[in-house]
């Protein structure tokens, strides 16, 4: 009996050492990546089920200074705000206050009738959530609608959500709703819709119905003074194409904003449901955990299973997906995030993921109950980070078995 217990003890100790070795290899590889390309630091959180596989800050806040990255560092998450906004809007659908098929002008009557090629169109709540509304982001000169967005500047930080609606009202749609997918201002319009239906300012709604029940204590649209020193510096990657951005080039990565001088230190008039939040790896992990648990978090119901299923299902099969296949092949779009449509890579079919322009990214793989949150602050740097991180994480998980 003593001999058997000793063998079990030795086996357990061996597995512990092996698991520790796998984690060390992962950390060393990540540290080497940061050093090789002269990159600022990153916080990585990997969970499988309820077990944290890796949660660590790597590197420095600023490549030219000695300040080390912290696990509780705060990052600008930009478009990783979109899935959160989608959940908020789906909560109101759960409550029967509106439906996916409703014309959004029922709740936002300041919108002029939508038109495409001279014909009036109906934009539904579903179209907004799936980014098939026909709206754009603008900023280019390739067509008249984009030019109108550029001139209107609806995402000005001095705009209210009512101003945003007024600014884009009357701009022709880029296509008939439901005919294509295009990344757009739809999530910000969702924010206006949430305010109109709930009667609560968007930031207050998020705090009461999402951040507090999900224990996202460091997530918000700006940082109160006591958290200012935790906002990291911002870098940009001057890559000219998606293909170039698949690999890091340290010569093109430069400091663009210091955390201590960021506009996020003060509250903006614009509460952007498309890209306005700051957060931490731990906070965002709680949000992803809720999605993986089919709408529940620590026994509390945040969203119904039916709405989670809608959110994490692709609604864009057979549609033109613009740039999406260049970044994520064989991927569709659910509500506020991408969804893997087939098993052709390490990520299983049904996995969902998204990133923020500022470099942050996450993915969840329901088949293996895996979630990964990576907080990184290099504009467009998430593309190369994703390419490196996905195989490394699945290797780490395999070595933990």
C-alpha positions in Angstrom: 0.0 0.0 0.0 2.8 2.4 0.9 4.6 1.6 -2.4 1.4 2.3 -4.4 0.9 5.6 -2.7 4.5 6.5 -3.3 4.1 5.7 -7.0 1.0 7.9 -7.2 2.8 10.7 -5.5 5.7 10.5 -7.9 3.4 10.4 -10.9 1.5 13.5 -9.6 4.8 15.3 -9.0 5.9 14.4 -12.5 2.8 15.8 -14.1 3.1 19.0 -12.0 6.7 19.4 -13.2 5.7 18.7 -16.8 2.8 21.2 -16.7 5.1 23.8 -15.2 7.6 23.2 -17.9 4.9 23.7 -20.6 4.0 27.0 -19.0 7.6 28.1 -18.8 8.1 27.2 -22.5 5.1 29.3 -23.4 6.3 32.2 -21.4 9.8 32.1 -22.7 8.5 31.9 -26.3 6.3 34.9 -25.8 9.0 36.9 -24.1 11.4 36.1 -27.0 8.7 37.3 -29.5 8.4 40.7 -27.6 12.2 41.1 -27.4 12.8 40.1 -31.1 10.4 42.7 -32.5 11.0 45.4 -29.8 7.3 45.2 -28.8 5.5 46.6 -25.7 4.2 44.1 -23.2 1.1 42.0 -23.2 -1.2 40.3 -20.6 -2.3 36.8 -21.6 -5.1 34.9 -19.8 -5.9 31.3 -20.8 -8.6 29.3 -19.2 -9.9 25.8 -19.8 -13.2 25.3 -18.0 -12.8 26.9 -14.6 -9.0 26.3 -14.6 -6.6 29.1 -15.3 -3.8 27.7 -17.5 -1.9 30.9 -17.9 -2.4 34.4 -16.5 0.7 36.6 -16.7 1.9 40.0 -17.7 4.9 39.9 -20.1 7.3 42.7 -21.1 7.1 46.4 -20.4 4.5 49.2 -20.7 7.0 51.2 -22.8 9.9 49.6 -24.7 12.2 52.5 -23.8 11.5 52.4 -20.0 11.8 50.0 -17.2 8.2 49.9 -16.0 7.0 46.3 -16.2 3.6 45.3 -17.5 1.1 44.4 -14.7 -1.7 41.8 -14.8 -4.2 44.5 -13.8 -3.0 46.9 -16.5 -5.8 48.7 -18.3 -6.1 48.7 -22.1 -8.1 50.5 -24.8 -10.1 47.6 -26.2 -11.8 49.5 -29.1 -13.9 47.0 -31.1 -13.9 44.4 -28.4 -16.6 46.7 -27.1 -18.9 45.4 -29.8 -19.7 42.0 -28.3 -20.6 43.7 -25.0 -22.9 46.1 -26.8 -24.6 43.2 -28.6 -25.2 41.4 -25.2 -26.8 44.6 -23.8 -29.2 44.9 -26.8 -30.0 41.2 -26.7 -30.9 41.6 -23.0 -33.7 44.0 -24.0 -34.9 41.6 -26.6 -35.0 38.9 -23.9 -37.2 41.3 -21.9 -39.6 41.7 -24.8 -38.9 45.4 -25.2 -38.1 45.0 -28.9 -37.5 42.2 -31.4 -34.9 41.2 -33.9 -37.3 41.9 -36.7 -38.2 45.4 -35.7 -37.5 48.4 -37.9 -35.0 50.5 -35.9 -36.9 53.7 -36.9 -39.7 52.6 -34.5 -37.3 53.5 -31.7 -35.0 56.0 -33.4 -37.6 58.2 -35.3 -35.0 60.9 -36.0 -33.5 58.7 -38.7 -34.7 59.7 -42.1 -36.0 56.8 -44.2 -33.1 54.6 -45.4 -32.5 54.4 -49.1 -30.3 52.4 -51.5 -30.2 53.3 -55.2 -33.3 55.5 -54.7 -35.4 52.8 -53.1 -36.5 52.9 -49.4 -35.1 50.2 -47.2 -35.9 48.7 -43.8 -33.0 48.3 -41.3 -33.9 45.9 -38.6 -32.3 45.2 -35.2 -30.9 42.0 -36.6 -29.2 43.9 -39.4 -27.5 46.1 -36.9 -26.3 43.2 -34.8 -25.0 41.2 -37.7 -23.4 44.3 -39.4 -25.5 43.7 -42.6 -27.4 47.0 -42.2 -25.8 48.7 -45.3 -24.3 51.4 -43.1 -20.6 52.1 -43.2 -17.7 53.6 -41.2 -16.7 56.1 -43.9 -13.3 57.7 -44.0 -12.6 57.0 -47.6 -13.2 58.6 -50.9 -14.2 55.5 -52.9 -17.9 56.2 -52.9 -20.3 59.0 -52.0 -21.6 57.3 -48.8 -18.1 57.0 -47.3 -17.4 60.6 -48.2 -20.6 61.6 -46.4 -19.5 59.8 -43.3 -16.1 61.5 -43.5 -17.7 64.9 -43.7 -20.3 64.2 -41.0 -17.7 62.8 -38.5 -20.5 61.0 -36.4 -17.9 59.5 -34.0 -16.6 62.8 -32.8 -16.0 62.6 -29.0 -18.1 65.7 -28.6 -21.2 64.0 -30.0 -24.0 62.5 -28.0 -25.6 59.4 -29.4 -28.5 61.5 -30.5 -26.0 63.7 -32.4 -24.5 60.6 -33.9 -28.0 59.5 -35.3 -28.6 63.0 -36.6 -25.2 63.0 -38.3 -25.7 59.8 -40.3 -29.4 60.3 -40.9 -30.0 60.8 -44.6 -26.8 59.1 -45.8 -27.6 56.5 -48.4 -27.0 52.9 -47.5 -24.0 51.2 -49.2 -26.1 48.2 -50.1 -29.6 46.8 -49.4 -29.8 45.5 -45.8 -29.0 41.8 -45.6 -27.3 41.6 -49.0 -23.7 41.9 -47.7 -21.6 42.1 -44.6 -19.7 45.3 -43.9 -18.0 46.4 -40.7 -19.7 49.6 -39.7 -21.1 52.1 -37.3 -23.9 49.7 -36.6 -22.7 49.0 -33.0 -22.8 52.6 -32.2 -26.3 52.8 -33.5 -27.1 49.8 -31.2 -25.9 52.0 -28.3 -28.4 54.7 -29.3 -31.1 52.0 -29.6 -30.3 50.7 -26.1 -30.6 54.2 -24.7 -33.9 54.8 -26.5 -35.5 51.5 -25.4 -34.2 51.3 -21.8 -34.5 55.1 -21.0 -31.0 54.8 -19.4 -27.7 56.4 -20.6 -25.6 53.7 -22.2 -22.7 53.9 -19.8 -25.1 53.6 -16.8 -26.9 50.7 -18.5 -23.6 48.8 -19.0 -22.6 49.4 -15.4 -25.8 48.2 -13.9 -26.7 45.3 -16.1 -23.3 44.0 -17.3 -20.2 45.3 -15.4 -21.6 44.9 -11.9 -23.1 41.4 -12.2 -20.0 40.3 -14.2 -17.6 41.8 -11.7 -15.9 43.9 -14.4 -14.7 46.4 -11.9 -12.1 48.1 -14.1 -14.1 48.3 -17.3 -15.7 51.6 -18.5 -15.7 54.4 -21.0 -13.0 56.4 -19.1 -10.7 56.0 -16.1 -11.4 57.6 -12.8 -8.3 59.3 -11.3 -7.3 56.5 -9.0 -6.8 54.2 -12.1 -4.9 56.7 -14.3 -1.5 55.1 -13.7 -2.7 51.7 -14.9 -3.6 52.7 -18.4 -0.8 51.5 -20.7 1.0 53.4 -23.5 -0.3 53.1 -27.0 1.7 52.1 -30.1 0.8 51.9 -33.7 1.9 49.5 -36.5 2.3 51.2 -39.8 1.6 48.2 -41.9 0.1 48.9 -45.3 -1.9 45.7 -45.9 -3.4 42.9 -43.8 -0.9 40.6 -45.4 2.0 42.7 -44.1 0.4 42.9 -40.7 0.5 39.1 -40.4 4.1 39.5 -39.3 5.7 42.0 -36.9 8.1 44.5 -38.2 9.6 46.4 -35.2 10.8 49.2 -37.5 7.2 50.2 -38.2 5.9 50.1 -34.6 6.1 53.4 -32.9 4.7 55.1 -29.8 1.5 57.0 -30.5 0.1 58.0 -27.1 1.3 57.8 -23.5 -1.2 56.5 -21.0 -0.8 59.5 -18.8 -1.8 61.8 -21.6 -4.7 59.7 -23.0 -8.1 61.1 -23.9 -9.5 58.1 -21.9 -8.5 59.8 -18.7 -11.6 62.1 -19.1 -15.2 61.2 -19.8 -16.2 61.7 -23.4 -19.6 63.0 -24.5 -19.7 60.2 -27.0 -20.4 56.9 -25.3 -19.3 54.6 -28.1 -20.9 51.1 -28.2 -18.6 50.3 -31.2 -15.3 51.0 -29.6 -15.3 53.2 -26.5 -14.3 50.9 -23.6 -11.2 50.3 -21.6 -10.7 47.0 -19.7 -8.4 44.5 -18.2 -7.7 40.8 -19.1 -9.4 39.6 -15.9 -12.5 41.7 -16.5 -12.9 40.7 -20.1 -12.3 37.0 -19.2 -15.4 37.2 -17.0 -17.5 38.4 -20.0 -16.2 35.6 -22.1 -16.8 33.1 -19.3 -20.5 34.2 -19.3 -20.7 33.6 -23.1 -19.2 30.1 -22.7 -21.6 29.3 -19.8 -24.5 30.0 -22.1 -25.4 33.3 -20.6 -24.8 32.6 -16.9 -22.0 33.9 -14.6 -21.5 32.6 -11.1 -25.1 31.4 -11.0 -26.6 34.6 -12.2 -28.5 34.8 -15.5 -27.1 37.6 -17.7 -28.6 36.5 -21.0 -30.9 33.7 -22.1 -29.4 30.6 -23.7 -31.5 31.3 -26.8 -29.9 34.7 -27.3 -26.4 33.3 -26.7 -27.1 30.8 -29.4 -28.2 33.5 -31.8 -25.2 35.6 -30.9 -22.7 32.8 -31.4 -24.1 31.5 -34.7 -23.0 32.8 -38.1 -25.6 35.0 -39.9 -23.6 35.7 -43.0 -23.2 32.4 -44.9 -23.0 33.0 -48.7 -22.6 36.8 -48.2 -19.8 39.0 -49.4 -17.7 39.4 -46.3 -15.4 42.2 -47.3 -12.0 41.9 -45.6 -13.0 39.2 -43.1 -11.7 36.2 -45.1 -8.3 37.8 -45.4 -7.9 37.8 -41.6 -10.1 34.8 -40.6 -10.7 32.3 -43.4 -13.9 30.2 -43.4 -15.4 32.5 -40.8 -18.8 34.2 -40.6 -20.2 36.8 -38.4 -22.6 36.4 -35.5 -23.7 39.3 -33.4 -20.8 41.6 -32.6 -18.1 39.0 -33.4 -16.8 36.4 -35.8 -17.8 32.8 -35.8 -15.9 29.8 -37.2 -18.0 28.0 -39.7 -16.0 24.8 -40.4 -13.3 22.7 -38.8 -10.2 23.6 -40.9 -7.7 25.0 -38.3 -6.9 24.6 -34.6 -9.9 26.6 -33.7 -13.0 24.3 -33.8 -16.2 25.0 -35.7 -18.3 27.2 -33.5 -15.4 29.1 -32.0 -16.0 32.8 -31.8 -13.6 35.7 -31.6 -12.9 39.3 -32.2 -10.2 41.9 -31.7 -9.8 45.6 -31.2 -7.9 48.0 -33.5 -5.7 48.8 -30.5 -4.2 45.3 -30.4 -6.5 43.4 -27.9 -8.1 40.1 -28.9 -10.0 37.2 -27.5 -11.4 33.8 -28.6 -13.6 31.1 -27.1 -13.8 27.5 -28.2 -17.0 26.0 -26.8 -16.1 22.5 -28.0 -13.0 22.4 -25.7 -14.3 25.0 -23.1 -11.3 27.1 -23.9 -11.0 30.9 -23.7 -8.1 33.2 -24.4 -7.9 36.9 -23.7 -4.8 38.9 -24.9 -4.4 42.5 -23.9 -1.8 44.2 -26.2 -1.6 47.8 -27.2 -0.2 48.0 -30.7 -2.7 49.3 -33.2 -3.4 46.5 -35.7 -0.8 44.4 -33.8 -3.5 41.8 -33.0 -3.2 40.4 -36.5 0.3 39.1 -36.0 -0.3 38.3 -32.4 -3.3 36.1 -33.3 -1.2 34.3 -35.9 1.5 33.5 -33.3 -0.7 33.0 -30.3 -3.3 30.4 -31.7 -0.9 27.5 -32.3 1.1 28.3 -29.1 -2.0 28.2 -26.9 -3.2 24.9 -28.4 0.3 23.5 -28.0 0.2 24.6 -24.3 -3.2 23.0 -23.8 -2.0 19.8 -25.4 1.0 19.7 -23.2 -1.1 20.1 -20.1 -2.9 16.9 -20.7 
